[in-house]
Amino acid sequence: QVQLVESGGGLVQAGGSLRLSCAVSGRTVSGYAVGWFRQGPEKEREFVAAISQSGRLTDYADSVKGRFTISRDNAKNTVSLQMNSLKPEDTAVYYCAARETYSSSRSQPGQYAYWGQGTQVTVSS
């Protein structure tokens, strides 16, 4: 069983930055591709970014490309999401999720078996 715990959320002004972390326990994180998703008020859960097991492959939603960076430290069993130039529309609960493959379906929430509890990010205008 894999457990994921997000941290690093908070309140920030537009244009500011936050760094989210996802701590993985139960299994070594190097065995899993990890994705970040978010869900705003009254919205569907949407893909933000994903990273392959080795970290060599990454993918981003168009809405965050150039502003967010996903990275991982397999030695520390963590995956991070650096968020810069934040906008009010980035306000959401952010979730990390893990799956055993990094494939074309990596942007689909239903393809991930393991999820964290989420961390709130609020961007004020």
N, C-alpha and C positions, 0 to 999 in steps of 0.2 A: 504494500500500500504506500502511496505517495501523499505526503502532506505539503501544502504550499501556504505560506503566510506572507501577505503583502504588508509593506510599511512605507512611510515616507509621504503619505498624502497630507493635505492641509489646505489652508486658504492663502492665496497669492494674488497679487494685482496683475492685471493684464500686462504682458511683456516680461513678466518674471519667469523664474525657473523653479522646477522641482525635480527631485530624483527619487523614483520609486524603486523599491527593492522587493524581490521575491525570494524568500528563503525556502529551500526544498529540503525535506527530511524524509526518512523512510527508505529511500533509494538514492543512489548517486545521481545528481542532476545530469551528468554527462550522458546518461542513457536516454534522455528525453529532449525532444524539441519543445520549446516553450513559447507561448504566445501571450501577448497582452491584449485585453479587450476592455471595453468601457460601455457603461450603460447610463445614459442621461435620464433625467426625469421624463417619464412617459415615452421613452424611446426603446427601440430594440437594442439588444446587446450587439456591439459592432467591433469589428477587428481593428486593432491599432498597429501591432507589429508582431513579428515572429522571428525566431532565431533557431538555427539548426543545432544539432547536438555538439558539433565541434565549434560552432560560432562563426564558421566561415561564410555561411549563407544567412542573409537577413531579408526581410520583406516589410514594407510599410504601407499603411493606407495612404491614399493620395492626400488626405486632409492633414496628415502629420509629417509627410515627407519633407526633409530639410529642417525640421524643427525638433523632432524626437530621434533619439538614438537608443537602440536596444543593444545590450552587451551581456556577457556572461563570464563568470569566474567559476569554472568547474571545481577548482581546488577548494573553494569556499562554499560550494553548493548554492550559489546565488545567481540570479538574473536581474539585471537592472534596466530601468527605462529612464533615460535622461530627457527631460521635457523642457525645452527652451521656447522663448517667444510665445508664451501661453496666451490663449485667447479665451474670452468668456464661453465660447462654444465648446471648449475643452472640458468644461465642468461636467463631471460624471463620477460614478463609482468605477474604479479601475480594478480589474481582476487579472491575475496571472493564471495560466493554465498549462498543463503538460500533456504531451502525447508521445507515442513511441516512434513516430515517423515525421519527417519534415517533407511534406508532399504538396501537391497542388491544392489540396483541400485545407491548407493550414489557416485560411481566413474564416473558416466555418466553425462557429462555437460548438456545434454538435459533434465535431470530430475530436474533441478533447475529452479525455477521461477524468482528468483530475483538475480541481479548481481550488483557488484560495477563497477567502471570505470577502475580499474586496477592501479597498481603501478609498476614502472620499477625497476628491480633488475639486476645489472650488476656486474659480478664477473670477475676480471682481473687475468690473469695468471702470 
